[in-house]
Amino acid sequence: MADSERSVRQWRHPEKRNRPDNPPRRKPPWIRVKAPNSPTYFETRDIMRSHNLHTVCEEAACPNIGECWSQKHATMMIMGDTCTRACAFCNVKTGLPNRLDPDEPENVARAVKTLGLRHIVITSVDRDDLDDGGAGHFAEVITRTRAEAPNTTIEVLTPDFLGKDGALEVVVAARPDVFNHNLETVPGLYPQVRPGARYFTSLQLLAKAKELDSGIFTKSGIMVGLGEDRQAVHQVMDDLRAADVDFLTIGQYLQPTPKHHPVIDFITPEQFATYEQAARGKGFLMVAATPLTRSSYHADRDFAALRQRRRDLA
């Protein structure tokens, strides 16, 4: 039996997970990163602490935190550090969240101003416990950030709001520069990887965002190495282009803890380059596809390139 097939079968049978004969896979050389130690990294961390903010960089154990924070780039995670869902890939804790912090929109805005950011990515946990899924809070954070840092471009990476009526409209009406919602994986893996979500609900969310505001940039991303095949990845690309999505990110899935979905394959840099070439051929304005690519990795630089690409095609 192939290693990938054995790993998938063990994941589908919980009693077989994380046994001594199924140790975590060793990372290949191209996926390893240095531990953060620059003064700017610690300065960024202190700013987040002083404003009582959470970041997905820490909560999701992002491998790029050292590089990004050393450049004063961080992804704010609003609405607390506890998610109402339990996706098999995600390291954010699950449970009953606390009440929303009414000071958070102002704290985010002040942190953005203090850091002097050109571009900010704002994401959140899933808040299915809220009537609007947290859409109103997203809008308030955008509004306050615009007031404090008018020259900063704003990218939101939102949940699906459980399809609650009017939620997407509230966020889009606040006029973020980029609306991002990740598909995360191919549709056939949703039951194992993203059981609380629906693939076509996410696609429809992205398509509707562009319908509500044709000028907004839309963005989505997937992880690879979860057991998907190449044909399924290409189908996701086609589905996203049918939804008029502008920007696609593809990165290597890394298993946060032994309790999470295993890494089935480490995709080579050469295969990532093949995916990038295919996605560009399908018409995306911008594609980022490398082992270390994450939704907000190099987001400021990529947004500038994305905007220029649209101008060039106008």
NUNULO-609794 format. One record per residue (C-alpha): chain; x, y, z. Coordinates in steps of 0.2 Angstrom, whole numbers, plus 5000, padded with zeros to 4 digits. Example, Ala and Ser with C-alpha at 12.3 -4.5 7.8 and 13.67 -1.06 7.14 Angstrom:
<dozas>
<doza mol="A" east="5062" north="4978" up="5039"/>
<doza mol="A" east="5068" north="4995" up="5036"/>
</dozas>
This chain:
<dozas>
<doza mol="A" east="5000" north="5000" up="5000"/>
<doza mol="A" east="5007" north="5017" up="4996"/>
<doza mol="A" east="5011" north="5029" up="5010"/>
<doza mol="A" east="4998" north="5042" up="5005"/>
<doza mol="A" east="4984" north="5029" up="5004"/>
<doza mol="A" east="4989" north="5022" up="5021"/>
<doza mol="A" east="4989" north="5040" up="5029"/>
<doza mol="A" east="4971" north="5043" up="5021"/>
<doza mol="A" east="4964" north="5027" up="5028"/>
<doza mol="A" east="4972" north="5030" up="5046"/>
<doza mol="A" east="4964" north="5048" up="5046"/>
<doza mol="A" east="4947" north="5041" up="5041"/>
<doza mol="A" east="4948" north="5028" up="5056"/>
<doza mol="A" east="4951" north="5039" up="5072"/>
<doza mol="A" east="4957" north="5024" up="5082"/>
<doza mol="A" east="4972" north="5022" up="5070"/>
<doza mol="A" east="4978" north="5041" up="5071"/>
<doza mol="A" east="4995" north="5045" up="5079"/>
<doza mol="A" east="4999" north="5027" up="5083"/>
<doza mol="A" east="5018" north="5024" up="5085"/>
<doza mol="A" east="5018" north="5017" up="5067"/>
<doza mol="A" east="5011" north="5033" up="5060"/>
<doza mol="A" east="5024" north="5047" up="5066"/>
<doza mol="A" east="5022" north="5065" up="5059"/>
<doza mol="A" east="5031" north="5066" up="5043"/>
<doza mol="A" east="5048" north="5075" up="5042"/>
<doza mol="A" east="5048" north="5092" up="5033"/>
<doza mol="A" east="5058" north="5093" up="5017"/>
<doza mol="A" east="5072" north="5106" up="5015"/>
<doza mol="A" east="5061" north="5118" up="5005"/>
<doza mol="A" east="5048" north="5120" up="5019"/>
<doza mol="A" east="5059" north="5124" up="5034"/>
<doza mol="A" east="5061" north="5141" up="5041"/>
<doza mol="A" east="5072" north="5150" up="5054"/>
<doza mol="A" east="5066" north="5154" up="5071"/>
<doza mol="A" east="5061" north="5173" up="5073"/>
<doza mol="A" east="5074" north="5183" up="5082"/>
<doza mol="A" east="5075" north="5201" up="5075"/>
<doza mol="A" east="5071" north="5216" up="5085"/>
<doza mol="A" east="5057" north="5221" up="5074"/>
<doza mol="A" east="5049" north="5205" up="5076"/>
<doza mol="A" east="5048" north="5208" up="5095"/>
<doza mol="A" east="5043" north="5226" up="5093"/>
<doza mol="A" east="5028" north="5220" up="5082"/>
<doza mol="A" east="5023" north="5207" up="5095"/>
<doza mol="A" east="5024" north="5220" up="5109"/>
<doza mol="A" east="5012" north="5232" up="5099"/>
<doza mol="A" east="5000" north="5217" up="5097"/>
<doza mol="A" east="5000" north="5214" up="5116"/>
<doza mol="A" east="4999" north="5232" up="5121"/>
<doza mol="A" east="4983" north="5234" up="5110"/>
<doza mol="A" east="4975" north="5217" up="5117"/>
<doza mol="A" east="4975" north="5210" up="5099"/>
<doza mol="A" east="4975" north="5192" up="5092"/>
<doza mol="A" east="4984" north="5187" up="5076"/>
<doza mol="A" east="4981" north="5172" up="5065"/>
<doza mol="A" east="5000" north="5172" up="5063"/>
<doza mol="A" east="5001" north="5165" up="5081"/>
<doza mol="A" east="4985" north="5156" up="5083"/>
<doza mol="A" east="4987" north="5146" up="5067"/>
<doza mol="A" east="5006" north="5143" up="5070"/>
<doza mol="A" east="5010" north="5151" up="5053"/>
<doza mol="A" east="5028" north="5146" up="5047"/>
<doza mol="A" east="5031" north="5164" up="5040"/>
<doza mol="A" east="5028" north="5174" up="5057"/>
<doza mol="A" east="5047" north="5178" up="5059"/>
<doza mol="A" east="5048" north="5185" up="5041"/>
<doza mol="A" east="5032" north="5194" up="5042"/>
<doza mol="A" east="5033" north="5202" up="5059"/>
<doza mol="A" east="5051" north="5207" up="5055"/>
<doza mol="A" east="5044" north="5218" up="5042"/>
<doza mol="A" east="5030" north="5224" up="5053"/>
<doza mol="A" east="5017" north="5214" up="5044"/>
<doza mol="A" east="5004" north="5205" up="5054"/>
<doza mol="A" east="4986" north="5198" up="5051"/>
<doza mol="A" east="4974" north="5204" up="5064"/>
<doza mol="A" east="4962" north="5191" up="5070"/>
<doza mol="A" east="4946" north="5199" up="5077"/>
<doza mol="A" east="4931" north="5193" up="5087"/>
<doza mol="A" east="4942" north="5183" up="5099"/>
<doza mol="A" east="4953" north="5168" up="5099"/>
<doza mol="A" east="4940" north="5154" up="5100"/>
<doza mol="A" east="4931" north="5147" up="5085"/>
<doza mol="A" east="4914" north="5140" up="5084"/>
<doza mol="A" east="4919" north="5127" up="5071"/>
<doza mol="A" east="4933" north="5113" up="5072"/>
<doza mol="A" east="4941" north="5111" up="5055"/>
<doza mol="A" east="4953" north="5097" up="5054"/>
<doza mol="A" east="4967" north="5108" up="5047"/>
<doza mol="A" east="4966" north="5123" up="5059"/>
<doza mol="A" east="4976" north="5126" up="5075"/>
<doza mol="A" east="4964" north="5139" up="5082"/>
<doza mol="A" east="4955" north="5133" up="5097"/>
<doza mol="A" east="4937" north="5128" up="5097"/>
<doza mol="A" east="4923" north="5132" up="5110"/>
<doza mol="A" east="4911" north="5144" up="5116"/>
<doza mol="A" east="4918" north="5162" up="5112"/>
<doza mol="A" east="4917" north="5177" up="5123"/>
<doza mol="A" east="4907" north="5192" up="5120"/>
<doza mol="A" east="4913" north="5204" up="5107"/>
<doza mol="A" east="4926" north="5217" up="5113"/>
<doza mol="A" east="4918" north="5234" up="5109"/>
<doza mol="A" east="4935" north="5242" up="5110"/>
<doza mol="A" east="4943" north="5230" up="5097"/>
<doza mol="A" east="4939" north="5240" up="5081"/>
<doza mol="A" east="4948" north="5255" up="5089"/>
<doza mol="A" east="4962" north="5245" up="5095"/>
<doza mol="A" east="4965" north="5237" up="5078"/>
<doza mol="A" east="4964" north="5254" up="5070"/>
<doza mol="A" east="4977" north="5261" up="5082"/>
<doza mol="A" east="4989" north="5246" up="5080"/>
<doza mol="A" east="4988" north="5249" up="5061"/>
<doza mol="A" east="4992" north="5267" up="5063"/>
<doza mol="A" east="5006" north="5263" up="5075"/>
<doza mol="A" east="5014" north="5250" up="5064"/>
<doza mol="A" east="5013" north="5262" up="5049"/>
<doza mol="A" east="5006" north="5248" up="5038"/>
<doza mol="A" east="5003" north="5251" up="5019"/>
<doza mol="A" east="4991" north="5236" up="5019"/>
<doza mol="A" east="4982" north="5227" up="5033"/>
<doza mol="A" east="4974" north="5209" up="5032"/>
<doza mol="A" east="4959" north="5207" up="5044"/>
<doza mol="A" east="4953" north="5190" up="5047"/>
<doza mol="A" east="4942" north="5181" up="5061"/>
<doza mol="A" east="4937" north="5166" up="5069"/>
<doza mol="A" east="4920" north="5158" up="5064"/>
<doza mol="A" east="4907" north="5166" up="5075"/>
<doza mol="A" east="4891" north="5156" up="5071"/>
<doza mol="A" east="4884" north="5161" up="5088"/>
<doza mol="A" east="4881" north="5179" up="5082"/>
<doza mol="A" east="4866" north="5184" up="5073"/>
<doza mol="A" east="4876" north="5191" up="5058"/>
<doza mol="A" east="4891" north="5180" up="5060"/>
<doza mol="A" east="4901" north="5195" up="5065"/>
<doza mol="A" east="4898" north="5204" up="5049"/>
<doza mol="A" east="4894" north="5221" up="5058"/>
<doza mol="A" east="4910" north="5219" up="5068"/>
<doza mol="A" east="4920" north="5217" up="5052"/>
<doza mol="A" east="4912" north="5233" up="5045"/>
<doza mol="A" east="4916" north="5243" up="5061"/>
<doza mol="A" east="4934" north="5237" up="5061"/>
<doza mol="A" east="4936" north="5243" up="5042"/>
<doza mol="A" east="4927" north="5260" up="5046"/>
<doza mol="A" east="4938" north="5264" up="5061"/>
<doza mol="A" east="4954" north="5258" up="5052"/>
<doza mol="A" east="4950" north="5270" up="5037"/>
<doza mol="A" east="4948" north="5284" up="5050"/>
<doza mol="A" east="4964" north="5281" up="5059"/>
<doza mol="A" east="4975" north="5276" up="5044"/>
<doza mol="A" east="4967" north="5283" up="5028"/>
<doza mol="A" east="4982" north="5278" up="5017"/>
<doza mol="A" east="4981" north="5260" up="5022"/>
<doza mol="A" east="4973" north="5248" up="5010"/>
<doza mol="A" east="4962" north="5235" up="5019"/>
<doza mol="A" east="4960" north="5216" up="5015"/>
<doza mol="A" east="4947" north="5206" up="5024"/>
<doza mol="A" east="4948" north="5187" up="5025"/>
<doza mol="A" east="4931" north="5182" up="5031"/>
<doza mol="A" east="4922" north="5166" up="5036"/>
<doza mol="A" east="4906" north="5161" up="5026"/>
<doza mol="A" east="4895" north="5169" up="5040"/>
<doza mol="A" east="4885" north="5153" up="5039"/>
<doza mol="A" east="4875" north="5160" up="5024"/>
<doza mol="A" east="4866" north="5172" up="5036"/>
<doza mol="A" east="4855" north="5185" up="5026"/>
<doza mol="A" east="4863" north="5202" up="5023"/>
<doza mol="A" east="4880" north="5198" up="5032"/>
<doza mol="A" east="4890" north="5199" up="5016"/>
<doza mol="A" east="4881" north="5215" up="5011"/>
<doza mol="A" east="4887" north="5223" up="5027"/>
<doza mol="A" east="4905" north="5219" up="5024"/>
<doza mol="A" east="4906" north="5224" up="5006"/>
<doza mol="A" east="4897" north="5240" up="5010"/>
<doza mol="A" east="4911" north="5245" up="5021"/>
<doza mol="A" east="4922" north="5245" up="5006"/>
<doza mol="A" east="4937" north="5234" up="5009"/>
<doza mol="A" east="4950" north="5234" up="4995"/>
<doza mol="A" east="4951" north="5215" up="4995"/>
<doza mol="A" east="4938" north="5203" up="4999"/>
<doza mol="A" east="4946" north="5186" up="5003"/>
<doza mol="A" east="4937" north="5170" up="5007"/>
<doza mol="A" east="4947" north="5153" up="5007"/>
<doza mol="A" east="4940" north="5137" up="4999"/>
<doza mol="A" east="4954" north="5129" up="5009"/>
<doza mol="A" east="4954" north="5112" up="4999"/>
<doza mol="A" east="4945" north="5103" up="4985"/>
<doza mol="A" east="4927" north="5098" up="4987"/>
<doza mol="A" east="4930" north="5080" up="4989"/>
<doza mol="A" east="4940" north="5083" up="5005"/>
<doza mol="A" east="4927" north="5094" up="5013"/>
<doza mol="A" east="4919" north="5080" up="5024"/>
<doza mol="A" east="4936" north="5076" up="5032"/>
<doza mol="A" east="4945" north="5093" up="5031"/>
<doza mol="A" east="4931" north="5107" up="5033"/>
<doza mol="A" east="4916" north="5098" up="5039"/>
<doza mol="A" east="4907" north="5113" up="5045"/>
<doza mol="A" east="4907" north="5122" up="5028"/>
<doza mol="A" east="4900" north="5119" up="5011"/>
<doza mol="A" east="4911" north="5121" up="4995"/>
<doza mol="A" east="4897" north="5129" up="4984"/>
<doza mol="A" east="4892" north="5140" up="4998"/>
<doza mol="A" east="4909" north="5147" up="4998"/>
<doza mol="A" east="4910" north="5149" up="4979"/>
<doza mol="A" east="4893" north="5158" up="4979"/>
<doza mol="A" east="4900" north="5170" up="4993"/>
<doza mol="A" east="4914" north="5175" up="4982"/>
<doza mol="A" east="4904" north="5177" up="4966"/>
<doza mol="A" east="4891" north="5188" up="4976"/>
<doza mol="A" east="4905" north="5199" up="4983"/>
<doza mol="A" east="4910" north="5204" up="4965"/>
<doza mol="A" east="4892" north="5206" up="4960"/>
<doza mol="A" east="4889" north="5218" up="4975"/>
<doza mol="A" east="4904" north="5228" up="4970"/>
<doza mol="A" east="4912" north="5226" up="4953"/>
<doza mol="A" east="4927" north="5236" up="4958"/>
<doza mol="A" east="4932" north="5225" up="4973"/>
<doza mol="A" east="4946" north="5213" up="4972"/>
<doza mol="A" east="4941" north="5195" up="4976"/>
<doza mol="A" east="4954" north="5182" up="4982"/>
<doza mol="A" east="4953" north="5164" up="4988"/>
<doza mol="A" east="4966" north="5151" up="4993"/>
<doza mol="A" east="4968" north="5132" up="4995"/>
<doza mol="A" east="4981" north="5121" up="5004"/>
<doza mol="A" east="4988" north="5106" up="4995"/>
<doza mol="A" east="4996" north="5090" up="5002"/>
<doza mol="A" east="4980" north="5085" up="5010"/>
<doza mol="A" east="4977" north="5070" up="4998"/>
<doza mol="A" east="4969" north="5080" up="4983"/>
<doza mol="A" east="4974" north="5075" up="4965"/>
<doza mol="A" east="4980" north="5087" up="4952"/>
<doza mol="A" east="4964" north="5086" up="4942"/>
<doza mol="A" east="4954" north="5092" up="4957"/>
<doza mol="A" east="4965" north="5107" up="4960"/>
<doza mol="A" east="4963" north="5112" up="4942"/>
<doza mol="A" east="4944" north="5110" up="4944"/>
<doza mol="A" east="4945" north="5122" up="4959"/>
<doza mol="A" east="4954" north="5135" up="4948"/>
<doza mol="A" east="4940" north="5134" up="4935"/>
<doza mol="A" east="4927" north="5136" up="4948"/>
<doza mol="A" east="4935" north="5151" up="4955"/>
<doza mol="A" east="4937" north="5159" up="4938"/>
<doza mol="A" east="4919" north="5156" up="4935"/>
<doza mol="A" east="4915" north="5166" up="4951"/>
<doza mol="A" east="4926" north="5180" up="4944"/>
<doza mol="A" east="4939" north="5178" up="4957"/>
<doza mol="A" east="4955" north="5189" up="4954"/>
<doza mol="A" east="4968" north="5182" up="4965"/>
<doza mol="A" east="4972" north="5163" up="4969"/>
<doza mol="A" east="4984" north="5157" up="4983"/>
<doza mol="A" east="4991" north="5139" up="4984"/>
<doza mol="A" east="5002" north="5134" up="4999"/>
<doza mol="A" east="5008" north="5118" up="5007"/>
<doza mol="A" east="4997" north="5111" up="5021"/>
<doza mol="A" east="5007" north="5108" up="5037"/>
<doza mol="A" east="5000" north="5098" up="5051"/>
<doza mol="A" east="4999" north="5109" up="5067"/>
<doza mol="A" east="4998" north="5095" up="5080"/>
<doza mol="A" east="4996" north="5076" up="5080"/>
<doza mol="A" east="4978" north="5078" up="5082"/>
<doza mol="A" east="4975" north="5087" up="5066"/>
<doza mol="A" east="4973" north="5080" up="5048"/>
<doza mol="A" east="4990" north="5072" up="5042"/>
<doza mol="A" east="5001" north="5078" up="5028"/>
<doza mol="A" east="4998" north="5066" up="5014"/>
<doza mol="A" east="5011" north="5073" up="5002"/>
<doza mol="A" east="5024" north="5087" up="5002"/>
<doza mol="A" east="5021" north="5095" up="4986"/>
<doza mol="A" east="5038" north="5100" up="4977"/>
<doza mol="A" east="5042" north="5118" up="4972"/>
<doza mol="A" east="5042" north="5112" up="4954"/>
<doza mol="A" east="5024" north="5106" up="4955"/>
<doza mol="A" east="5019" north="5123" up="4963"/>
<doza mol="A" east="5027" north="5131" up="4948"/>
<doza mol="A" east="5016" north="5120" up="4937"/>
<doza mol="A" east="5000" north="5125" up="4947"/>
<doza mol="A" east="5005" north="5144" up="4945"/>
<doza mol="A" east="5007" north="5143" up="4927"/>
<doza mol="A" east="4991" north="5134" up="4925"/>
<doza mol="A" east="4981" north="5146" up="4935"/>
<doza mol="A" east="4989" north="5161" up="4926"/>
<doza mol="A" east="4983" north="5153" up="4910"/>
<doza mol="A" east="4965" north="5152" up="4916"/>
<doza mol="A" east="4965" north="5170" up="4918"/>
<doza mol="A" east="4968" north="5175" up="4937"/>
<doza mol="A" east="4975" north="5193" up="4938"/>
<doza mol="A" east="4987" north="5187" up="4952"/>
<doza mol="A" east="4993" north="5170" up="4958"/>
<doza mol="A" east="5004" north="5165" up="4972"/>
<doza mol="A" east="5009" north="5147" up="4973"/>
<doza mol="A" east="5024" north="5141" up="4983"/>
<doza mol="A" east="5026" north="5129" up="4998"/>
<doza mol="A" east="5026" north="5143" up="5011"/>
<doza mol="A" east="5012" north="5153" up="5003"/>
<doza mol="A" east="4998" north="5158" up="5015"/>
<doza mol="A" east="4983" north="5170" up="5012"/>
<doza mol="A" east="4992" north="5185" up="5019"/>
<doza mol="A" east="5010" north="5181" up="5015"/>
<doza mol="A" east="5017" north="5196" up="5006"/>
<doza mol="A" east="4999" north="5203" up="5005"/>
<doza mol="A" east="5005" north="5221" up="5004"/>
<doza mol="A" east="5017" north="5218" up="4989"/>
<doza mol="A" east="5005" north="5206" up="4980"/>
<doza mol="A" east="4990" north="5219" up="4982"/>
<doza mol="A" east="5001" north="5232" up="4974"/>
<doza mol="A" east="5005" north="5220" up="4959"/>
<doza mol="A" east="4986" north="5215" up="4958"/>
<doza mol="A" east="4981" north="5233" up="4957"/>
<doza mol="A" east="4994" north="5237" up="4944"/>
<doza mol="A" east="4989" north="5221" up="4934"/>
<doza mol="A" east="4971" north="5227" up="4933"/>
<doza mol="A" east="4977" north="5245" up="4927"/>
<doza mol="A" east="4987" north="5237" up="4914"/>
<doza mol="A" east="4972" north="5227" up="4907"/>
<doza mol="A" east="4960" north="5242" up="4908"/>
</dozas>
